[in-house]
Amino acid sequence: MTTGNAPAKSAQIKVTRRSPEYWRVTFDNPPINVMGPEMVREFQALIGDLEADEHVRVAVFDSAVEDYFLNHSDFAAKLEDLTSMPAGPTGLPPWPDFLVRLTHLPVASIALIRGRATGNGSELTLACDMSFASREKAIISQWEVGVGMVPGGGPMARLPQLIGRNRALEVLLSSQDIGGEQAEAYGYVNRALPDADLDAYVDALATRIAKFDKWAIANTKRLVNTSLPPEVELGSGWDACIASLGRPAAQGAIKALMERGFHKPGDVENRLGYSIGQLPR
């Protein structure tokens, strides 16, 4: 992870401090913004920086990659490169550790969703304090059950509290793509806005919050967070996800998707929910 206006080309997460109080965090791993071990390490560095900085009051997450907010995991990477990483301060593995720390961070976090928020992107959205989606271009997906996996970043714990048990099961078990308007109707995101208005709306909200007292922001979040699910539920989900990756059903489905163009720009990634439904069973 790098900071400033001219980050290193290798950085997949780029931070721009629009002011000491207002940070923009931009995902930039073209062509499709998959999340591999290196990005997980950058997430860990990012959360450490956010926790250590006494001035920052709001962080907005967005993307520099057209059509992708934050995508699924990098299935071309070695799994052991991820599972061998040490646990974070919460005692959880690095990805759920980041999500828990983000939710408890004494900083307002906002997801600006344009393009696909698939798997990890959905899990980040659920960990943020607020989320705003492009009505025309946002697609949210928890796709894992469709390929014989269990999601690893806590949607089983977070979604039922946000949208209700029945709708959570619809999202998780159908593995369908969810557009911006449906996400708003379900309460998955705060609002779905016309794409032309999305950036200005989020920027105005973030700028407004950044002017407020950090102590008040932090303590308001702390009290609201008493409604959160126990952290152990996120750990259980991660364990189930890693176990599911070793199952023949999951390996076979992911291989079949790869043969059809998964992990590359194109129709399979663009219509992942549809593509999963076309796999032979």
Salt bridges, closest charged atoms under 4 A:
ASP28 OD2 - LYS14 NZ 2.49
GLU38 OE1 - ARG41 NE 3.31
GLU51 OE1 - ARG101 NH2 2.65
GLU54 OE2 - HIS55 NE2 3.46
ASP62 OD2 - ARG24 NH1 2.69
ASP74 OD1 - HIS263 NE2 3.50
ASP97 OD2 - ARG101 NH1 2.81
ASP129 OD2 - LYS221 NZ 2.93
ASP177 OD1 - ARG116 NH2 2.67
ASP195 OD1 - ARG114 NE 2.70
ASP195 OD2 - LYS137 NZ 3.61
ASP199 OD2 - ARG114 NH2 2.74
ASP203 OD1 - ARG18 NH1 2.83
ASP203 OD1 - ARG24 NH2 3.99
GLU231 OE2 - HIS104 NE2 3.46
ASP267 OD1 - ARG271 NE 3.06
GLU269 OE2 - HIS72 NE2 2.74
